[in-house]
Amino acid sequence: MAEPERILELTQAVHTVANDKISEIKKVTGTTRILSLNALIEAARAGELGRGFAVVANEVKNVSDNINTITQSLEGELSSSINDLMTLGQVMVKQLRGSRLADLALNMIEIIDRNLYERSCDVRWWATDSAVVDCLTGGTSDAANFACKRLGVILDSYTVYLDLWIADAEGRVVASGRPDRYPRAIGADVSGESWFRDAMATRDGSEYAVADISTNGPLGGAQVATYSAAIREGGENDGRVIGALGIFFDWQAQAETVVKGVRLREEEKAGTRCLLLDQEFRVIAASDGIGVLTERVPLDTRQGPAGSYVDEQGMVTGYSLTPGYETYEGLGWYGVIIQHPQGARPPARH
């Protein structure tokens, strides 16, 4: 158990012990008062002979009354102090838990940023590969076949990708790294795809384009993060644009590794959702697999780029906006962790 929760547990234990002991004291003083009353009755019956005994019985009764008064005072003061301590402890636990969840959310989105930074580098580099450029300028089937083989070699080394496509200036895919696995790729019309249009509109070879996380039909409906860059004549930085290279990052497999790999304590896992949200707060990865690409989370970001809060249902949410990595500015995505304070599974939000 974490230290903040341990403090609350100990406070509750003290409260329980105090109540039990006060209850026992009350029972003892009650019994003592009854005994003193019985002694007074017997002393009265004894008359003059019982007068000395009556004095002792009265003193016992007075002592019992004093103990009872002290006990009631202790009960009231202790109860008030323990209640204040419990309230303070609960606030502290929520703050510490929220801060920890925000830190974990930041770590989660940083891993994604570093990973996608490499994708932005890959696409610009591969767009200058001679086999990629020759595929669009050679005008022969041999050039296209060689490009397919070259893309296949790249894919063998970079296992985070599903496929790499070369599209000509009209938006027709002319080469693929895995034509046997994805036969629908070559010949596909991508002229209407944002990744193609944005790549064709880049100003020079230092720029790249990226599309929102989506499913890709020719790739078997897989979830992909698509990065693209213009292919330029001669592979030159300022060469004439002759087509576009699209690279398809295996988003689902890679993102699930990140959201399911958050370092939660074992007792937290059942009651915690680790999420990645895009700039529209759409779920693009979820540790429980629920709502991916369909659910939108009403994230409260009034605390700024990072923070935490407790909602009306008592859910503790920690979040962090992408900080970017090196030259990669990020896409406005968020790492988010939603946790039920009692460890029960939080409901999905739609």
C-alpha positions in Angstrom: 0.0 0.0 0.0 1.3 3.5 -0.8 2.3 5.8 2.0 -0.7 8.3 1.7 -3.2 5.5 1.8 -1.3 4.0 4.8 -1.7 7.3 6.7 -5.5 7.1 6.2 -5.6 3.5 7.2 -3.6 4.2 10.4 -5.9 7.2 11.2 -9.0 5.0 10.8 -7.3 2.4 13.0 -6.7 5.0 15.7 -10.3 6.1 15.4 -11.5 2.6 15.9 -9.3 1.8 18.8 -10.2 5.1 20.5 -13.9 4.5 20.1 -13.5 0.9 21.5 -11.5 2.0 24.5 -13.9 4.9 25.3 -16.8 2.5 25.1 -15.1 0.2 27.6 -14.4 3.1 30.0 -18.0 4.1 29.8 -19.0 0.6 30.7 -16.6 0.5 33.7 -17.8 3.9 35.0 -21.4 2.8 34.5 -20.8 -0.3 36.6 -18.9 1.7 39.2 -21.8 4.2 39.6 -24.2 1.3 40.1 -22.0 -0.2 42.7 -21.6 3.1 44.5 -25.4 3.6 44.4 -26.0 0.2 45.9 -23.4 0.9 48.6 -25.2 4.1 49.5 -28.5 2.3 49.8 -26.9 -0.4 52.1 -25.2 2.4 54.2 -28.5 4.1 54.7 -30.0 0.9 55.9 -27.2 0.4 58.4 -27.9 3.8 59.9 -25.2 5.4 62.1 -22.9 2.3 61.6 -23.0 2.9 57.8 -22.2 6.6 57.8 -18.4 6.1 57.2 -19.1 3.6 54.4 -21.5 6.1 52.8 -18.7 8.7 52.7 -16.6 6.3 50.7 -19.5 5.3 48.4 -20.0 9.0 47.7 -16.4 9.5 46.8 -16.5 6.5 44.5 -19.5 8.0 42.8 -17.8 11.4 42.4 -14.7 9.8 40.9 -17.0 7.9 38.5 -18.8 11.1 37.5 -15.4 12.8 36.9 -14.2 10.0 34.8 -17.4 10.1 32.8 -17.1 13.8 32.2 -13.4 13.5 31.1 -14.4 10.6 28.8 -17.1 12.6 27.1 -14.8 15.5 26.7 -12.1 13.2 25.3 -14.6 11.5 22.9 -15.7 14.9 21.5 -12.2 16.3 21.1 -10.7 13.1 19.7 -13.6 12.6 17.3 -13.3 16.1 16.0 -9.5 15.9 15.6 -9.7 12.5 13.9 -12.4 13.7 11.5 -10.2 16.7 10.6 -7.2 14.4 10.2 -9.2 12.0 7.9 -10.4 15.0 5.8 -6.9 16.4 5.5 -5.6 12.9 4.7 -8.1 12.4 2.0 -7.3 15.7 0.4 -3.6 14.9 0.6 -4.1 11.5 -0.9 -6.1 12.9 -3.8 -3.5 15.6 -4.4 -0.6 13.1 -4.3 -2.4 10.6 -6.4 -3.4 13.2 -8.9 0.2 14.5 -9.1 1.5 11.0 -9.5 -1.0 10.2 -12.3 -0.1 13.4 -14.1 3.6 12.4 -13.9 2.8 8.9 -15.3 0.7 10.6 -18.0 3.6 12.8 -19.0 5.9 9.8 -19.1 3.4 8.0 -21.4 3.1 10.8 -23.9 6.9 11.4 -23.8 7.5 7.8 -24.9 5.1 8.4 -27.8 6.7 11.7 -28.8 10.2 10.1 -28.9 8.8 7.2 -31.0 7.0 9.5 -33.5 10.0 11.9 -33.7 11.9 8.9 -35.2 9.1 8.4 -37.7 9.3 12.0 -38.9 13.0 11.5 -39.5 12.5 8.2 -41.2 10.1 9.5 -43.8 12.2 12.4 -44.8 15.3 10.3 -45.1 13.7 7.5 -47.1 12.0 9.9 -49.5 15.5 10.7 -50.8 16.5 7.1 -51.3 17.6 6.6 -54.9 15.4 3.6 -55.4 12.4 5.6 -54.3 13.2 8.5 -56.6 14.0 6.3 -59.5 10.7 4.5 -59.1 8.9 7.7 -60.2 11.4 8.9 -62.8 12.6 5.7 -64.3 9.2 4.9 -65.9 9.8 1.2 -66.0 8.4 -1.8 -64.2 11.9 -2.8 -63.3 12.3 0.5 -61.4 9.0 -0.1 -59.5 9.9 -3.7 -58.7 13.3 -2.7 -57.4 11.6 0.0 -55.3 9.3 -2.6 -53.8 12.3 -4.8 -52.9 14.1 -1.8 -51.4 11.1 -0.9 -49.3 10.9 -4.5 -48.2 14.5 -4.4 -47.0 13.7 -1.3 -45.0 10.6 -3.0 -43.4 12.7 -6.0 -42.4 14.8 -3.7 -40.3 12.1 -1.4 -39.0 9.5 -3.7 -37.6 7.3 -0.9 -36.2 5.9 -0.3 -39.7 3.1 -2.2 -41.5 4.0 -0.9 -45.0 5.7 1.8 -47.0 4.0 3.2 -50.2 5.3 5.3 -53.1 2.6 7.3 -54.8 3.1 9.2 -58.0 2.1 12.8 -58.6 -1.5 11.8 -59.4 -1.9 9.9 -56.1 -1.7 6.4 -57.5 0.4 3.9 -55.4 3.0 2.4 -57.6 5.2 0.6 -55.1 4.7 -1.1 -51.7 7.1 -2.8 -49.4 4.8 -5.7 -48.8 2.8 -6.4 -52.0 2.2 -10.0 -51.1 0.8 -9.3 -47.6 -1.2 -6.2 -48.8 -2.1 -6.8 -52.5 -4.7 -4.0 -52.5 -2.0 -1.3 -51.9 -0.4 -1.1 -55.4 -2.8 0.7 -57.6 -4.8 2.3 -54.8 -5.9 6.0 -55.3 -4.7 8.1 -52.4 -5.1 11.5 -54.0 -7.9 12.3 -51.6 -5.9 11.3 -48.5 -4.6 14.1 -46.3 -1.2 12.6 -45.9 -0.7 12.6 -49.7 -2.1 16.1 -50.2 -0.1 17.6 -47.3 3.1 15.9 -48.4 2.7 17.3 -52.0 2.2 20.8 -50.5 5.5 20.8 -48.5 7.9 23.6 -49.3 11.1 21.6 -49.2 12.7 18.3 -48.1 12.9 19.4 -44.5 9.1 19.3 -44.1 6.9 16.3 -43.6 3.2 15.6 -43.1 1.3 13.5 -40.6 -2.3 12.3 -40.6 -4.7 11.6 -37.6 -4.7 8.1 -36.3 -7.1 6.1 -38.5 -7.8 2.7 -39.9 -6.4 1.8 -43.3 -8.5 -0.3 -45.7 -5.8 -1.7 -48.0 -3.8 -2.6 -44.9 -6.5 -4.8 -43.6 -8.3 -2.1 -41.6 -5.3 -1.8 -39.2 -4.9 1.3 -37.0 -2.1 3.4 -38.4 -0.2 6.6 -37.7 0.7 7.8 -41.2 3.7 10.0 -41.9 4.6 11.3 -45.4 7.1 13.4 -47.3 7.4 14.6 -50.8 9.6 12.7 -53.2 11.6 15.3 -55.1 13.4 15.1 -58.4 17.0 14.0 -57.9 16.4 13.5 -54.2 17.3 17.1 -53.7 16.0 19.2 -50.8 14.5 21.8 -53.2 13.8 19.5 -56.1 10.6 19.4 -58.0 7.9 17.4 -56.3 7.2 14.2 -58.3 5.2 12.1 -55.7 4.9 11.2 -52.1 6.2 8.5 -49.7 3.7 7.3 -47.1 4.9 5.3 -44.1 2.4 3.4 -42.0 3.4 3.0 -38.3 1.7 0.0 -36.6 -0.1 2.2 -34.2 -2.3 -0.2 -32.3 0.5 -2.6 -31.4 3.0 0.1 -30.4 0.5 2.3 -28.6 -1.0 -0.6 -26.6 2.5 -1.4 -25.4 2.8 2.1 -24.0 -0.6 2.4 -22.4 -0.5 -1.1 -20.9 3.1 -0.6 -19.7 2.4 2.3 -17.3 3.9 1.4 -13.9 0.9 1.0 -11.8 0.7 -0.9 -8.5 -1.0 -4.2 -8.9 -4.0 -3.2 -6.8 -4.5 -0.1 -9.0 -4.7 -1.8 -12.4 -8.4 -3.0 -12.3 -9.5 0.6 -11.5 -7.4 2.6 -13.8 -7.6 3.6 -17.5 -4.5 4.8 -19.3 -5.3 6.7 -22.4 -3.8 8.6 -25.3 -6.1 11.4 -26.7 -5.6 13.3 -29.9 -6.1 17.1 -30.2 -9.9 16.6 -30.3 -9.8 14.5 -27.1 -10.6 11.4 -29.1 -9.3 8.2 -27.6 -6.5 6.9 -29.9 -5.2 4.3 -27.4 -6.7 2.8 -24.2 -5.3 0.3 -21.7 -8.7 -1.4 -21.5 -9.2 -1.4 -25.3 -12.5 0.5 -25.0 -13.6 3.4 -27.2 -10.5 3.6 -29.4 -11.2 6.0 -32.3 -14.8 6.4 -31.2 -14.9 7.7 -27.6 -14.2 11.4 -26.7 -13.1 12.2 -23.1 -14.4 15.5 -21.7 -10.9 16.4 -20.3 -10.7 19.4 -18.1 -7.5 21.2 -19.0 -8.1 24.4 -17.1 -5.0 23.7 -15.0 -2.8 24.2 -18.1 -0.6 21.8 -20.0 -0.5 19.3 -17.1 -2.6 18.8 -14.0 -5.0 16.6 -12.1 -8.5 16.8 -10.7 -11.3 14.8 -9.1 -14.6 14.7 -11.0 -18.2 14.5 -9.7 -18.0 10.7 -9.6 -14.9 10.8 -7.5 -12.6 9.7 -10.4 -9.1 11.1 -10.1 -7.7 12.2 -13.5 -4.1 13.1 -14.2 -3.1 14.4 -17.6 -0.3 15.9 -19.6 -0.1 17.6 -23.0 2.6 16.4 -25.4 5.8 18.4 -24.7 7.3 17.4 -28.0 10.8 16.0 -28.5 13.8 17.7 -30.1 12.6 19.1 -33.4 9.3 17.2 -33.2 6.7 19.6 -31.7 4.1 17.0 -31.1 0.5 16.9 -32.4 -1.4 18.4 -29.5 -2.0 14.9 -28.0 -2.5 14.2 -24.3 -1.5 11.4 -22.0 -4.4 10.8 -19.6 -4.9 8.4 -16.6 -8.3 8.0 -15.0 -8.4 6.2 -11.7 -11.2 5.1 -9.3 -10.2 6.1 -5.8 -11.6 2.8 -4.4 -10.0 0.5 -6.9 -13.2 -0.4 -8.8 -13.1 -0.3 -12.6 -14.1 3.2 -13.8 -16.9 3.4 -16.3 -16.0 4.2 -20.0 -17.0 7.7 -21.1 -18.8 8.2 -24.4 
